[in-house]
Amino acid sequence: MAASLGYNDLALALDLQGALAAAEASLRGALERRESRGAHQRSDYPNLDPALRVNFVTRLNREGEQHIHVLPLPPVPSGLEAWLDHSIETPAAEKLLE
């Protein structure tokens, strides 16, 4: 019965609105991260930037517009630092860059 009252259309519209907001946040963060790191690979910035050990967080301002905020990451615990020292950096030529 709910479908006949148009609630499905409302649910679909809200789902679309949420998906578009999430896509915008992802794109804003991807553009702000000017490096290649993990699954985030950029042909214009093919290398890892050690200075960019941050999280990019999207927040809404009072007008409802998305803005990127940079949050520094805490230091890596000493027990895990040894693993980072032994990590292997894959050359950009061997990565799928988009």
Order of alpha helices (4+ residues) and beta strands (2+ residues): alpha-beta-beta-alpha
